């Protein structure tokens, strides 16, 4: 008798790659894309470029399986801020693609 696995041709794939890259590596790729530093993203600055970097870091980190709370702790922000950043996903797609290219070589 054939098992369930043999009855389906579809493979179940995870949407997110669980922690394939470290926070540091993702942050460096975001920084290289936008011209800002890790220190700026984790600091208290509120400039447009820095805020954009945090949003992009949150989006890319989330795509690689990091939870909002993990991202918030790393970026030293409130989890609600990260949730708000993730809602802006569509506005960051071009920059996110550049970061993904840097991460994947």
Buried (B, 14 or more C-beta within 10 A) or exposed (E): EEEEEEEEEEEEEEEEEEEEBEBEEBBBBBBEBBEBBBEBBBEEBEEEEBBBBBBBBBBBBBBBBBEBEBBBBBBEBEBEBBEEBBEEBEEBEEBBEBBBEBBEE
